[in-house]
């Protein structure tokens, strides 16, 4: 066997696949509770506050990104990802304890730190162990496990709640998060000289919050993230309106659609360039959002779920790879944190604005989803102004 062939085979080693497994478990953990939270909040008497379920989560996720990015570049990738997963473990046990409207909102704020840390550490770790020419493909594989976790979590959580109770569902989410920690414990750190944590590292400057090199992918992520925030917030109610079997079925369908497209999307962006692939993907996201509000049958509803899944499955790994391409080699954690901040802003805005437009009135669904479609249209205009990058 030639050296070149052997090296090619070792691109995706054990560390990469352990990261993928940990990612699957982590995303399954916090996603399994999302479809049930609007109904759970309503049972507590807070139906008018549904937009805060996702918005509060993304608020602390966004706030924590500058810290997680800096810590990933100094203390190490592994401590950052482990801390994020541990937050999920703790919060799953706290939801039943804080069983009031404001108690739920408090735990949602704390829970947001999980996605503020774990994905930043994972993405930075992957960028360290995967060569430049394979980044898009690697992000596609990693995205496959993100989508798998999303699909399993969103499909499994509501059924656990129906078969047992919402409280048991919360506890099971903690178990998933705990196993995601155990998978990566003992892995080798990838930064050469990790520092010991000290409180001074939590002092962040403007440069820790914003990496100007990654402005373009971050802006596209923000604008398309509005669609995701809208879907997370009002699809459970839309599912009830259409009388689907489960509030999580839309999420399951679109994430299954995203699963396998992610495997080829990243590779396509390596071959044809990030911008060209993103133009195609974001057009599809915009179309799906404009179509979604007009759904009156299950077939139509789930067909749009497939379209959104396919196009978002192309968009996400491409944006991730584009961000890594543009990031400074010594500050990839900061670059990823900037992109994730943009994602959290987009999701948070989508959650708040869509919930306000919908306002628990079924005839307003179309306006809420169309708002997200307009944001995607702005992203399309921006991408067609962006110069086409060279294939890898």
Buried (B, 14 or more C-beta within 10 A) or exposed (E): EEEEEEEEEEBBEEBBEBBBBBBBBBBBBBBBBBBBBBBBBBEBEBBEBBBBBBBBBBBBBBBBBBBBBBBBBBBBBBBBBBBBBBBBBBBBBBBBEBBEBEBBBBBBBBBBBBBBBBBBBBBBBBBBBBEEEBBBBBBBBBBBBBBBBBBBBBBBBBBBBEEEEBBEBBBBBBEBBBBBBEBBEEBEBBBEEBEEBEEEBEEBEEEBBBBEBBBBBBBBBBBBBBBBBBBBBBBBBBBEBBEBEBBBBBBBBBBBBBBBBBBBBBBBBBEBBBBBBBBBBBBBBBBBBBBBBEBEEBEBBBBBBBBBBBBBBBBBBBBBBBBBBBBEEEBBBBBBBBBBBBBBBBBBBBBBBBBEBBEEEEEBBBBBBBBBBEBBBBBBEBBEEBEEBEBB
